[in-house]
């Protein structure tokens, strides 16, 4: 079952730290991360791939991004 991290309205490093907490918990193979700025999107993607996760999808709804990452 996918976990969702809602980091909208937060600036870095909060979205990255929230995402890494879910990754470290190790109880999911898929995470959806919601962010609302380009910097957070890039930083979350970089942090996830650095830990061996794969960016499966990034959708953009009027400046709100949903990043779907899966365990590599």
N, C-alpha and C positions, 0 to 999 in steps of 0.2 A: 504494500500500500504506500502510495506516495505521501510524503510530508510536504507541508507548505510553510514557507518562511515569508511572512508579510513584513517587509522592511521599507514599505512606502513611507515617505516623510522623514526618513532617517538618512543622515549623511555618513560617509565612511569615517571610521572603519566599522560602524555598527552592522550594516548588512553582511559584511564579510564575516565578522565574528559570529553572528547569528547562524549563518550558513555553516561555518566550520563546527559549531556546537552540534548541529544535526549530523554532520559527517562523522564527527568523533564518536557520537552516541552509537553509530553502527547498526541501527535497527531499521534501516530502509535502504532500498536500492535505487530510489528515485526521489528527487526533491524538486519542488517548484518554488522558485524565489521571485517575489514580487518587489520590484524597485521602481523608482520614479525619476531617476536621473542617469545620464550616460556614464558618469564616473563610477557609480555603484555597479552598474551593469558590467563594465569592463573589469572592475576589481573582483567581483564575485566570480566571473568566468575564469579569470587568471588564478584565483585561489583554488577553485575546484579542480581545474586541469592540473595544477601543480601537485594535487593530492591524488591524481590518477583517475579522476572522474571525467566523464565525457559530456560536452554540451550537446544535448539532443535537439534542443529547439530554443529559439528566442523569438517571442512575438512582441509586437509594439502596438499598443492600443492608445493612441493619442498621447504619447510620451510616457506611458506606464508600460514597463517591460515585464514579461513573464519569462523567466529563464528556467528551462527544464534541464536538469542535470541527472545523469545516470552513472551508477557505479561502473567503472571501466573493467 
